[in-house]
Amino acid sequence: NGAKFATSYWVVIHAIRRAGCTLPIQLWFPATEMPDCTRMAELARLEVGVASFADFKGANAGDKMLGATNRFMYKLLALLFSSFEEVLLLDSDNIPLSDPAALFASDLYLSTGSLLWMDFWRSSSAPDCQAILGNATLVPHTHESGQMVVSKSRTWDALALALFMNSHNEVFYPLTVNYMGLGDKEIFAYAFLHLGIPYGLVPHSPDHVGVRDDKAVVMGNTMLQHAPDGAPMFMHTNLGKPTGYVPASKSTYVRRWVVSLLHGEGLVGVINRAAGVDDFEMWYYVLLRNRRCFFDDRPAKHWYLRLAHGPLLEGFHITDHYNVNTELEAFRPLKAQGYVVE
């Protein structure tokens, strides 16, 4: 409920309910960020339960298993201690386009009890990783943990090992991630790999979504992830988090989801068809405009927010980064155009 994510989680909840999803939702907060009574009532109306990490008895007493010393540690704790046996874990800035309940009926999930997604990069684990966790952890890809689906009873051994890694994050985060990314993103998969437990890896590439700039390639702000059947499913807003400081008029709103590596200029149509609406980004904009004061009524932290043009169109170019996994389908159009993305 901090300023950076306060609006994001409301957008995600509304997107889930907009898609017709009736699954129960549980929203986890650090002790100091619990919503006020008015917002708690609105969450209850949306059938969202609220939980706090402060409820762990050891969390405030230096317990390494239950305490969280950095923001990445919270995710696994929320997954393990949620009241659900089958869990879709979502980052608070990861917006579903369609009903995610379908993921629990996918053949890949039913056969493994889990779904994990790929990141943009080749494996980047530290050289010592295989010596410590075994050669099975040497895989050609990395993982993106903005969404995960697990059956806790079917994957408990791997989750327990991941909890151990999480509690010793000063060792296992850099060991598994090394230099490409931050935090917990690889420990879930590496726990499965170390134990020899198969996990469901969604075979479709993430897509790099954003705007076209003067480099004539995508300046990406969002990662589009797909369902196991290839349908676009999640818009993970990595850069430029949702904010209610948007223009009063649609005509002056600056769109952030215009083009992508995989779908090119056809991205907008792809998103709209997946969401089943004429204009998903306009739904997003209207929600932010109409509910700004309710989602987060704190004054603007920065001067540019008071301009009310929406999130800054910050982003990055994949082609500027080392270790891109060029085997992913999202990079095939770039390679066909002659870009070197090694």
C-alpha positions as CSV (number, residue, x, y, z in Angstrom):
1,N,0.0,0.0,0.0
2,G,3.0,2.2,-0.4
3,A,2.8,5.1,-2.9
4,K,4.5,3.0,-5.6
5,F,2.0,0.2,-5.7
6,A,-1.1,1.5,-4.0
7,T,-2.9,2.2,-7.3
8,S,-1.4,-1.0,-9.0
9,Y,-3.1,-3.5,-6.8
10,W,-6.5,-1.9,-7.3
11,V,-6.1,-2.0,-11.1
12,V,-5.2,-5.7,-10.9
13,I,-8.2,-6.5,-8.7
14,H,-10.6,-4.7,-11.0
15,A,-9.0,-6.4,-14.0
16,I,-9.6,-9.8,-12.5
17,R,-13.2,-9.0,-11.7
18,R,-13.7,-7.3,-15.1
19,A,-12.7,-10.6,-16.8
20,G,-15.5,-12.4,-15.0
21,C,-13.2,-14.3,-12.6
22,T,-14.9,-15.3,-9.4
23,L,-11.9,-16.9,-7.7
24,P,-11.3,-15.7,-4.2
25,I,-8.5,-13.2,-3.9
26,Q,-6.1,-12.7,-1.0
27,L,-4.1,-9.4,-0.7
28,W,-1.0,-9.4,1.5
29,F,0.5,-6.3,3.1
30,P,3.5,-5.5,5.2
31,A,2.5,-4.4,8.7
32,T,2.8,-0.7,8.1
33,E,0.8,-0.6,4.9
34,M,-2.6,-2.0,5.8
35,P,-5.6,-0.2,4.1
36,D,-7.9,2.0,6.1
37,C,-11.4,0.9,7.0
38,T,-13.1,2.5,4.0
39,R,-10.8,0.7,1.6
40,M,-11.1,-2.5,3.5
41,A,-14.8,-2.3,3.0
42,E,-14.4,-1.9,-0.7
43,L,-12.0,-4.8,-0.9
44,A,-14.6,-6.9,0.9
45,R,-17.2,-5.9,-1.6
46,L,-14.9,-7.1,-4.4
47,E,-14.5,-10.4,-2.4
48,V,-10.9,-9.7,-1.6
49,G,-9.5,-11.0,1.8
50,V,-6.7,-9.1,3.4
51,A,-3.7,-10.6,5.2
52,S,-0.6,-9.1,6.9
53,F,2.9,-10.4,7.2
54,A,2.8,-9.0,10.7
55,D,0.6,-12.0,11.7
56,F,3.7,-14.3,11.6
57,K,4.8,-14.6,15.2
58,G,8.5,-14.8,14.3
59,A,8.4,-12.1,11.7
60,N,9.3,-9.3,14.1
61,A,11.7,-11.3,16.2
62,G,14.4,-12.0,13.7
63,D,13.1,-15.4,12.6
64,K,14.9,-16.0,9.3
65,M,12.2,-18.3,7.9
66,L,9.3,-16.0,8.6
67,G,10.9,-12.6,8.7
68,A,11.4,-10.5,5.6
69,T,14.6,-8.4,5.3
70,N,13.9,-7.3,1.7
71,R,10.9,-6.9,-0.6
72,F,11.5,-10.0,-2.7
73,M,11.1,-12.3,0.3
74,Y,7.4,-11.5,0.8
75,K,6.2,-13.3,-2.3
76,L,7.0,-16.8,-1.3
77,L,5.7,-16.2,2.2
78,A,2.4,-15.1,0.8
79,L,2.2,-18.1,-1.5
80,L,3.0,-20.6,1.3
81,F,0.8,-19.1,4.0
82,S,-2.2,-18.2,1.9
83,S,-5.4,-19.9,2.8
84,F,-5.6,-21.6,-0.7
85,E,-4.3,-25.0,-1.7
86,E,-4.1,-24.0,-5.3
87,V,-2.6,-20.6,-5.8
88,L,-2.0,-18.1,-8.6
89,L,0.6,-15.8,-7.2
90,L,0.5,-12.3,-8.9
91,D,2.8,-9.3,-8.4
92,S,0.7,-6.3,-7.5
93,D,1.5,-4.6,-10.9
94,N,0.6,-7.6,-13.1
95,I,-2.7,-7.0,-14.9
96,P,-4.6,-10.0,-16.2
97,L,-6.3,-9.6,-19.6
98,S,-8.7,-12.5,-19.3
99,D,-10.0,-14.9,-16.6
100,P,-6.9,-16.5,-15.1
101,A,-9.0,-19.4,-13.7
102,A,-8.5,-21.1,-17.0
103,L,-4.8,-21.7,-16.0
104,F,-5.9,-24.3,-13.4
105,A,-7.6,-26.3,-16.1
106,S,-4.6,-26.3,-18.5
107,D,-3.0,-29.7,-19.4
108,L,0.4,-28.4,-18.4
109,Y,-0.8,-27.5,-14.9
110,L,-2.8,-30.6,-14.4
111,S,0.2,-32.8,-15.3
112,T,2.7,-31.1,-13.1
113,G,0.8,-29.1,-10.4
114,S,2.7,-25.9,-11.4
115,L,3.2,-23.2,-14.0
116,L,6.3,-21.0,-14.4
117,W,7.1,-18.5,-17.1
118,M,10.3,-17.5,-18.9
119,D,12.1,-14.2,-18.7
120,F,13.9,-12.5,-21.6
121,W,17.4,-13.7,-20.7
122,R,19.6,-16.8,-21.1
123,S,20.7,-18.6,-17.9
124,S,22.8,-16.3,-15.7
125,S,23.4,-18.3,-12.6
126,A,26.7,-17.9,-10.9
127,P,29.5,-20.4,-11.8
128,D,29.2,-22.0,-8.4
129,C,25.5,-22.7,-8.8
130,Q,25.8,-26.1,-10.4
131,A,28.5,-27.2,-8.0
132,I,26.1,-26.4,-5.1
133,L,22.7,-27.3,-6.6
134,G,23.6,-29.8,-9.3
135,N,24.0,-29.8,-13.0
136,A,20.2,-30.0,-13.5
137,T,20.0,-26.3,-12.7
138,L,22.0,-25.4,-15.8
139,V,19.1,-24.5,-18.1
140,P,19.2,-22.3,-21.3
141,H,16.6,-19.8,-20.0
142,T,15.7,-17.7,-17.0
143,H,12.4,-17.3,-15.2
144,E,10.0,-14.4,-14.5
145,S,8.2,-14.7,-11.2
146,G,5.6,-12.0,-11.7
147,Q,3.1,-14.8,-11.9
148,M,3.2,-18.5,-10.7
149,V,0.6,-21.2,-10.4
150,V,1.1,-24.0,-7.9
151,S,-0.7,-26.8,-6.2
152,K,0.9,-26.6,-2.7
153,S,0.2,-30.3,-1.9
154,R,1.7,-31.5,-5.1
155,T,4.8,-29.3,-5.0
156,W,5.4,-29.0,-1.3
157,D,9.0,-30.4,-1.2
158,A,10.1,-27.8,-3.8
159,L,8.3,-25.0,-2.0
160,A,9.9,-25.9,1.3
161,L,13.3,-25.8,-0.3
162,A,12.5,-22.5,-1.9
163,L,11.6,-21.2,1.5
164,F,15.0,-22.3,2.8
165,M,16.6,-20.5,-0.1
166,N,14.5,-17.4,0.5
167,S,15.5,-17.3,4.2
168,H,19.1,-17.4,3.1
169,N,18.7,-14.9,0.3
170,E,22.1,-13.4,0.7
171,V,23.4,-16.7,-0.7
172,F,20.8,-18.0,-3.0
173,Y,19.6,-14.8,-4.8
174,P,23.0,-14.0,-6.3
175,L,23.8,-17.7,-6.7
176,T,20.8,-18.3,-9.0
177,V,20.2,-14.9,-10.6
178,N,23.8,-13.6,-10.6
179,Y,23.8,-10.5,-12.8
180,M,20.5,-10.7,-14.8
181,G,17.7,-9.4,-12.6
182,L,17.1,-9.2,-8.9
183,G,15.7,-11.2,-6.1
184,D,13.8,-14.4,-5.9
185,K,13.0,-15.0,-9.5
186,E,15.0,-18.2,-10.0
187,I,14.7,-19.9,-6.6
188,F,11.3,-21.5,-7.4
189,A,12.5,-23.2,-10.5
190,Y,15.9,-24.1,-9.1
191,A,14.2,-25.8,-6.1
192,F,12.3,-28.0,-8.6
193,L,15.4,-28.7,-10.6
194,H,17.6,-29.6,-7.6
195,L,15.0,-32.0,-6.4
196,G,14.4,-33.5,-9.8
197,I,10.7,-32.6,-9.7
198,P,9.2,-31.7,-13.1
199,Y,7.5,-28.3,-13.3
200,G,5.2,-26.8,-15.9
201,L,7.2,-24.3,-18.0
202,V,4.9,-22.2,-20.2
203,P,6.5,-22.7,-23.7
204,H,5.7,-19.3,-25.0
205,S,8.0,-16.3,-25.0
206,P,7.3,-13.2,-23.1
207,D,6.7,-10.2,-25.3
208,H,8.4,-6.8,-24.9
209,V,5.5,-4.2,-25.0
210,G,5.8,-0.4,-25.1
211,V,6.1,2.5,-27.5
212,R,8.1,3.2,-30.7
213,D,10.9,5.8,-30.2
214,D,13.6,7.4,-32.3
215,K,15.6,4.1,-32.4
216,A,12.7,2.6,-34.4
217,V,12.5,-0.4,-32.0
218,V,10.3,-1.0,-29.0
219,M,11.0,1.0,-25.8
220,G,9.4,-1.5,-23.5
221,N,7.6,-0.8,-20.2
222,T,5.5,-4.0,-19.9
223,M,6.1,-7.7,-20.2
224,L,3.3,-9.6,-21.9
225,Q,3.0,-13.2,-20.8
226,H,0.9,-15.9,-22.3
227,A,-1.2,-18.8,-21.2
228,P,0.0,-22.3,-22.0
229,D,-2.2,-22.3,-25.1
230,G,-0.5,-19.1,-26.4
231,A,-3.3,-16.7,-25.5
232,P,-2.1,-13.3,-24.1
233,M,-2.8,-13.4,-20.4
234,F,-0.8,-11.0,-18.2
235,M,0.5,-7.4,-18.7
236,H,3.3,-7.0,-16.1
237,T,3.9,-3.3,-15.8
238,N,7.5,-3.4,-14.9
239,L,8.3,0.3,-15.6
240,G,5.9,3.2,-15.1
241,K,3.6,1.8,-12.5
242,P,-0.1,2.7,-12.8
243,T,-1.0,6.0,-11.3
244,G,-4.2,8.0,-11.0
245,Y,-2.5,11.2,-12.3
246,V,-3.9,10.9,-15.8
247,P,-5.5,13.6,-18.0
248,A,-9.1,14.6,-17.5
249,S,-9.7,14.0,-21.3
250,K,-9.1,10.8,-23.3
251,S,-7.8,12.9,-26.1
252,T,-4.7,13.9,-24.2
253,Y,-3.9,10.5,-22.6
254,V,-0.5,9.2,-23.7
255,R,-0.9,5.5,-24.5
256,R,1.8,3.1,-23.2
257,W,0.9,-0.2,-25.0
258,V,1.3,0.6,-28.7
259,V,3.8,-1.8,-30.2
260,S,5.7,-5.0,-29.2
261,L,8.5,-7.1,-30.5
262,L,6.3,-10.1,-31.2
263,H,3.2,-8.5,-32.5
264,G,4.5,-5.2,-33.9
265,E,1.9,-2.6,-34.7
266,G,-0.8,-5.3,-34.3
267,L,-0.3,-5.4,-30.6
268,V,-3.3,-3.2,-29.7
269,G,-5.7,-5.6,-31.6
270,V,-4.0,-8.6,-29.9
271,I,-4.6,-7.1,-26.4
272,N,-8.2,-6.1,-27.2
273,R,-9.1,-9.5,-28.5
274,A,-7.5,-11.2,-25.5
275,A,-9.4,-9.0,-23.1
276,G,-12.7,-9.2,-25.1
277,V,-13.1,-5.4,-25.3
278,D,-12.9,-2.7,-28.0
279,D,-10.1,-0.8,-26.2
280,F,-8.5,-2.3,-23.1
281,E,-6.1,0.6,-22.6
282,M,-9.1,3.0,-22.5
283,W,-10.7,0.7,-19.9
284,Y,-7.5,1.1,-17.9
285,Y,-7.4,4.8,-18.4
286,V,-11.0,5.4,-17.4
287,L,-10.6,3.3,-14.3
288,L,-7.5,5.3,-13.2
289,R,-9.3,8.6,-14.0
290,N,-12.5,7.8,-12.2
291,R,-11.1,6.2,-9.1
292,R,-7.8,8.1,-8.6
293,C,-8.7,9.7,-5.3
294,F,-10.1,6.4,-3.9
295,F,-7.1,4.3,-5.0
296,D,-4.6,6.7,-3.5
297,D,-5.6,10.1,-2.1
298,R,-2.0,11.1,-1.1
299,P,-0.7,14.3,-2.8
300,A,1.6,13.9,-5.8
301,K,5.1,13.0,-4.7
302,H,6.7,14.5,-7.8
303,W,6.1,17.7,-9.7
304,Y,5.6,15.8,-13.0
305,L,2.7,13.8,-11.5
306,R,0.8,17.1,-11.1
307,L,0.9,17.5,-14.9
308,A,-1.6,14.6,-15.0
309,H,-0.4,12.9,-18.2
310,G,-0.2,9.5,-16.7
311,P,2.9,7.4,-15.9
312,L,6.1,8.6,-17.6
313,L,6.8,6.6,-20.7
314,E,10.0,5.1,-19.2
315,G,11.3,1.9,-20.7
316,F,14.3,0.1,-22.1
317,H,15.5,-1.4,-25.3
318,I,16.1,-5.1,-25.3
319,T,18.8,-4.7,-28.0
320,D,20.9,-2.7,-25.5
321,H,21.3,-5.6,-23.1
322,Y,23.7,-8.5,-22.9
323,N,22.6,-12.1,-22.6
324,V,19.2,-11.8,-24.4
325,N,17.8,-15.3,-25.1
326,T,17.5,-15.0,-28.9
327,E,15.9,-18.4,-29.1
328,L,12.7,-16.9,-27.8
329,E,10.0,-16.3,-30.4
330,A,9.7,-12.6,-29.4
331,F,13.1,-11.9,-30.9
332,R,12.6,-13.6,-34.2
333,P,11.2,-10.4,-35.9
334,L,14.2,-8.4,-34.7
335,K,16.6,-11.0,-36.0
336,A,14.8,-11.1,-39.4
337,Q,15.3,-7.3,-39.6
338,G,19.0,-7.7,-39.1
339,Y,19.3,-6.5,-35.5
340,V,22.0,-8.0,-33.5
341,V,20.6,-9.0,-30.1
342,E,23.3,-11.4,-28.9
